[in-house]
Amino acid sequence: MTSGQLKVEDKTNEVTAMPELLDMLEVEGMPILDASDSETEKR
């Protein structure tokens, strides 16, 4: 299990920050469960 955190800028939200956060983590080829919107994606 891997978790990460990224501060989002004013007037934005986690949807715009999620791709940047995932790029920072080494998760290529792993299933991703994003609790903020509960969608599964393979990166």
C-alpha positions as CSV (number, residue, x, y, z in Angstrom):
1,M,0.0,0.0,0.0
2,T,1.2,3.5,-0.9
3,S,-0.3,6.7,0.1
4,G,0.6,10.3,-0.7
5,Q,-0.5,13.8,0.0
6,L,-0.2,17.0,-2.0
7,K,-1.4,20.5,-1.1
8,V,-3.8,21.9,-3.7
9,E,-3.7,25.6,-4.7
10,D,-6.6,27.9,-3.9
11,K,-9.6,27.7,-6.2
12,T,-8.8,24.1,-7.2
13,N,-9.5,20.6,-5.9
14,E,-8.2,17.1,-5.6
15,V,-9.3,16.2,-9.1
16,T,-6.7,18.5,-10.7
17,A,-4.0,17.5,-8.2
18,M,-4.4,13.7,-8.5
19,P,-2.5,13.3,-11.8
20,E,0.4,15.2,-10.4
21,L,0.4,13.2,-7.1
22,L,0.3,9.9,-9.0
23,D,3.2,11.0,-11.2
24,M,5.2,11.5,-8.0
25,L,4.5,8.0,-6.7
26,E,5.9,4.9,-8.2
27,V,2.6,3.2,-9.1
28,E,3.0,2.4,-12.8
29,G,0.9,-0.7,-13.7
30,M,-0.8,-0.8,-10.3
31,P,-4.5,-0.5,-9.8
32,I,-5.3,2.9,-8.2
33,L,-8.2,3.4,-5.8
34,D,-8.8,7.1,-5.1
35,A,-10.9,7.5,-2.0
36,S,-11.9,11.0,-3.0
37,D,-14.1,9.8,-5.8
38,S,-13.9,6.0,-5.4
39,E,-13.0,5.3,-9.0
40,T,-10.5,2.6,-10.0
41,E,-7.9,3.3,-12.7
42,K,-4.9,1.5,-13.9
43,R,-1.9,3.7,-14.4
